[in-house]
Amino acid sequence: CVFSLMEGKLIRYAPAAANVAFVSGRHKRYVALIAGMTEGLLSLPYAPHLTSALDKKGWSTVQVQLSSSYTGYGISNLDQDAAELDSLLTCLLSEHGYDQGGVLLGHSTGANIVTRYMQQRRRKQKQKQAGSTEAVAAAGAGAAAGSLQPGPVLPLCPQVLGTVLHAPVSDREMLAMWDGTAALQERAKAMLAGGQGEEICCRFWPADGAPVTARRFLAWANRLGDDDMYSSDLSDAEL
């Protein structure tokens, strides 16, 4: 067999059937591997070697499966991916005791997922800070009035120690080399304008023929579309 044996435990971190992760190691800090388009558990060929090396350094490895893994990428989106990744990190902390934080390693389109997760995380943290400031102000007013009430309880926020964007790609520049892109863009635009953005627009034959919604195809193909994060023609401001 050309594949290495990997040992660990399979955990479910959210209700959807696809929401499982494979955890190797007993260390309380981890590196989460978020694979790219068409990929999932055991897809990254270096995962066994990286897992062995990380274990010697005191790190566990978490291979992530999302709803967008394997052939699910065409009917998902980055916001859903980020939400599922957040559920995983919260589950690792609250239910499995991985309380020393983790590093997120995104491969290929997985780099987009990590980037979107960190964008959402930053927005949530700002919202929490704003809410805490308002709560403190309200508590001060309440104390002055003699009726101090407890403030809101903030949800768990798993610690992210760092991120690795491994081989990020431009789907738009890849699609520019495919003869069928222009016609499919027009079809997808018409479907989106007609309220059919979540309907299947095509099958993605440059890869594995997975079904793709009109909205997801435009996220890949349009300049500054939702997935257009690493194209070579983007300015520093656009990046």
N, C-alpha and C positions, 0 to 999 in steps of 0.2 A: 504494500500500500504506500502511495506517495505522500499521504497525509499523515501528519504527526498526531499522536494521541493527546487529547486534552482532558484533564479531569477538573471537576468543579460541580456546581449545583445550578439547576435551572430554576429561576424564580419568576413568578408572575407579579408585575408591578402595577397593572391597571386592568380593567375588566375586558377590554377587547382581546379577541383570540390571538392577535399578533403581538400583544404586549408582554413579551417575555424577555429575559436577559440571562446570559450564561456567565456565572461568576467563578473565577479561578483564584484561589488563595484565601488565606484567613486574616490577612492584614487589614487594619481598619481605615487605611487610605487606599485609593484605587485610581486606575486610569480607565476611563470609559471609552471604548472604541465604537465610533459611530461611522458605519460604512456608507458607501455611496450608492448611486443609482444601480439597480439590479442586484445589489449585494444584501447580505444579512449576516446571520450567525455563521462563523467559520469561513466567511468569504475572503477575509484578508489573509494572504498567504504567509505573512510574517507574524500573524497572531501567536502561534505556538512559541516561536523563538522570543518574541517580545514578552510574552507571559512568563517564560522561564527566567529571563533577565530581570524583569521587574520583581518577581518573587524573591530573588536573591538580594534585592535592594530594599525589601520591606514594603512592596506594593502589591495589591491585588489587581486583577484585570476583570473588567466587566464588558462583555460583548453585548451590544444593544440590538434588539429587534424592534422595529417600529411598524406601524400600519403601512408605511411607504416602502418597506423592505421588499426585496425580490421584485415581483411584478406589480406591487402596489403603488409605485411612485407616480404613476400617471393620474391617479384619482385621489391624491393627497395634496398637501401644500406645506410650506415651511412653518406656518403658524401651528398647524396640527402636530408636525414633527416636534417643534419646540415644546408644546404643551405635554406631549408624551414623554419627552426627555426630562422635563421638570418632574413629572410623576415618578419616573424612575429614580431620580436623585433623592426625592423626598422619601420614597419607599426604602432606599438603601440606608438612609439616615434613621428613619422612625421605626422601621420594622426589622432591620437586619443589623443595626448597630455600627454601620460604617460612618463613624463620627469624626474622623480626622480629615475629611474633605477629599476632593478628587480633582483630577485633571481630565479635561475633555479633549479627545483626539478625533478629529473629523477627517475622514479620507474622501477625496473627490467631492461629490455632492454632500457628503457628510460635513465638509467644511462650511457649506451654506447653512446646514442645520445648527451647527455650533454657533455660527455668527448670529443667526436669528435668535437662538436661545439667549445669548448674552445681551442682545439688544432688548429683548423682552424683560430679561432679568434686571437690567439697568433701569428701565421704565418703572417696573414694579417697586424697586428699591426707592426710587424717587417718590413714588406715590405713597409708600409706607412712611418715608421721612416726612412728607407733607402732612400725612394723616396724624403722625405722632406729634408734630408741632402743633397742629390744631387741637389734638387731645390734651396736650400740656396746657395750652392756652385756656381751653374749656375747663380743665381741672383747676387752674388758677382762679378762674372766674367763679367756679363752684365753691372753692375753698373760701374765697372772699365773701361769698354769700352764705357760707356755713353749711353747704350741702355737697361735699366732695363725693364724686361717683368714680368707680373704677374705669380706666380707659380700655380701649379695644385690645383684644389679644391678637397679636400678629402671628400669622402662620409660620411654620418652620421654613427656614431659608437655608438649604444645603450649601456648604462652603465649597466654592470653586477655587482651587489653588492655581489654576492656569489653563490655558488652551493651546492646542497644537492644530494648525491647519495644514494637513498633509496633502499635497498634490491637488489644490483647488483648481477647478476648471471653469471655463465659460461655455455653458450650454448654447448660448446664442451664437458664438463663433463656430461651435461644432455644427449647429444646424445650418449655418450659412454655407456649409460645404455640401449640403444635401439638396438635391434638385427639387424635391417636393415641398420645401419649406414655405416658399412664397404663396403657393396656392392654399396650403393648409392655414397659413396666417389669415388669409382673407376669409376662409370658411370659419375659423375660430372667432374672428372679429364679428362676423355676421351672427353667429350663434350667441355670442355674449351680448350683442346689442338686442337680440330677440329674447333675452332672459333665459338662455339655455347654456349658461356658462359652466354648469356642473354636468352637462350631458357629454357623452363620449363623442369626441371630434374625429379621432383617428386611432390607429394602432401604431406604436412607435417602432417601425421596422429598422431604423438605424441601430437599435439594440436588440430586444427580444420580442417585439410585437405586442407589448403590454398596452392595454387600453388607456387612452389619455383624454381627459376632459378639455374642453375649449379653453377654460380659464388657465389650466396648468400649461397647456401648450403656449399660450401667449406669455405666461410667466417666464418661460424659457426663451422664446423667440424674440420678444420685444426688447428694444433698448431700454434699460432701466426697468425691465419687468421685475417681478418679485424675486426671481432667481438670478437676476443679472448682477452678480456681485464682483466677479473677477475678470471681466472682459478687458482686453488690453487697451481699448480706446476710451475707457472711463477716466475722467480727470480725477485729481486728488480730492476735489470737493465732492464729486459724485460718489467716489469710493467711501 
